[in-house]
Amino acid sequence: MSDAHGHAALTDANVVERVLGGDTDAYAVLVSRYHARCLRYAERILRNRADAEDAVQETFIRAYDALGRYEERSRFTAWLFRILVNQCRAAAARRGRRERWVLTDEAAVLGAPAEGSTDGYGAAVPLDRVEQAVAELEPLLREAFLLRHVEGLGYNEMRGVTGAGLSALKMRVKRACDALRGKLEGVYDA
C-alpha cells in the first residue's frame, strides 16, 4: 500500500480504522509518515543509532499491537510518542553502566576537542555545538526540550506522553533552555 493509491489524503485516524478493519498493509502508511521523525527523536535522546533504531522498531510493533486502544480524540503523533518515550527510557535503562558513565563523565568525553571543533576552514560549526549542548542536558531536560521545541508537542500532549505534571514539564523546558543558553553563550557572537 502506498500513497500513490490515494493514501496521502487519509488522516491518521482513517488509516488506523483501515488497519483495524483488516487492511494490515495500511499500517505501512503510518510507519512511512512517522519513522524518520521517531528516529530523529530517539537518536537525540539515546545518542546511539543502533539503540535508537531498536527503540523505534519496538515502538512501531507496540503501536500496532495497541491500535485498538488509540482514541481518535488525541493526535496520533502524541499517542505514538508516548510509546516512543517509554521505549527510549527502557533502552537507556538497559544500557545500564555505560549510560551512567557517559552522564557522570561527560566533561571528559566532550572536553577540549569539542570546544575547538571547526568545519576544516577554521570557522565554528554552530549546529554541531547546539546538538552537543542538547546532548549534554540531563535526560529529563533533554526529553522535555526535544518534545516541546523539536517535535512541537504542546504541554498537554507532553503530559500525556511523559506522565509528568504540567508545571514540572514547564520547569524542565525552562531549565533546558536556560542550560542551553549558558552552554551556547558566545557561540554566535561575531
N, C-alpha and C positions, 0 to 999 in steps of 0.2 A: 504494500500500500504506500503510495507516495502522494505528495502534494500536487503532483501533476494530474491527479484524479479529482481535483476539487477539494482536497482536504485542508488546504491553507485557509479557506474561509470558515472552517469549522472552529467553534470555540473549544476550549479545553474540556468544558462540561459535555459538549456534543461528542467529543472523542471518547471520553470516559463512558458515556452512555452506549456508544457503539461497542466498546470493549466488553462492557458488562452484558450487552445483548448478544455476545458470541463472536463478534468480529475481533478476535485477538490480535490480528495483524495491525489493527488501528493503533495499538499501543506504540508502534514504531513512530507514529506522528509525534506523540508526546516526548519520546526519547530524543528524536531529532530536534525538537523545539528547545529542549532544556538541557541536553547533555553538556554542551560547551559551557553554559553558564554555571552549571553544577560543578564541573571540573575546575573551572577558574576559581570558584569559591573554595573548594576542597583543597586545591593546591596552595592557596594563600593561608589557609588555616593549618594544614598539616605540614607544609613546607617539604613535601616529598611526593614526587609524581606517582610512584607506584602505590603508595598508601592512598593518595587521592583517587586514583583510578579504581582501586578496590572499594573505597568508600562510595564512590558514585555508582559503581556496578551494583553494590549491595543496596543502595538507595532505590534504584530502579526496580530491583527484584522485590524489595519490600513494598514499594509503592504499588506495584502490580498486584501483589497479594492482598493489599489493603484497599484497593479501588472501591470496593463495596462500602467502605466507611467514609469515602470522600463525600463531603456535602457541598453542593453547588453554591451555597451562600458564601463560602470562603473562596478566596482566589486559589487556583490550583498551585500557583507558584509558592504561596505561603505554606500550603499543605505539604508540598514536595520538600520545601526547605526545612520543615520541621523534621522530616525523616532524615534529610541530609545532615543537619546539625547533629542529630543523635548519632549518626554513623561516623561523623568526624570525631566526635567526642570519644566514641568507643575505639576508634583507630588510634587516637592519641593515647588513650589509656593502655591499649595493647602494646604500644611501643615501650612502655614502662621506663626502665632505667635510661634508655637512650634519650627519651623526651626530657626527663629530669636533668640530665647532663647538659643538654642544649639550653634549657631555661636557666640553669644556675651558672653556666659558663659562657653566656652569650658574648660578653665583652671580649673574652679571649678569642672566640671563634670569629667574631665580626670586627675585630680590632683594627689596627693601623692600615692594612691594605685597603679596607673598605673606605676609609676616610680619604685616601688619595686616589680612588678609582677615577679613571678618565676614559674618554672614548678613543684613546690612542693618539689624539692630537693635542692633549693637554687640557681639554675642556671638560668641565664637570658633567656628569650624566645624572641630571635631577631625577628622572623616572626611576633609575636604579636605586637612588638614595631614598626615594619615597617608599618603594617596595621594601627596601631593607628596614626602614623605620617602622613600617607596618608590621613586618615580621618580628621586630623586637618588642612589640607590645605584648603584655601578658595575655594569655589565651582568651579570657573572657572579654577583655577590652578589644582585642583584635576581632573576635567574633561579632561583637556589637557594632563596631565601626564598619566592618565589611557588610553586614546585613543592612545597615542604615544607608551608608554613603556609596557603596559599590553596587549592591543588589537592589537598592531603592525601596526596601520594605518600610512601611510605616511602623510606628511604635506598637500599635495594637497587633499588627501582624507579627512583629518581633516577639511580643509577649507570648503569642500562641506558638511560635517556633521554638523559643528557648525555655519557656516556663517561668521566666523571671518576671518580677513585677515591673510595672511601668516606670516608677521612679528609679528603680535600680538600673533599668536599661538606659534611661536618660542620663543617669550619672555615669554609666560605663562609656557611653558615646562621648560625653563631655570630657571625661578623663582621658579617653583615647585621643581626642582632638587636642587637648592641652599637651599631652605627652608628645604627639606628633609635631605640634608647633615648636616645642622645645628642642626636639631632635633635629628639626629642619631649619632652625634659625641660621641665617647666613647662607643657606644653600642657594637661595635665589637672589641674594644681594650681588650687585654687579661690582 
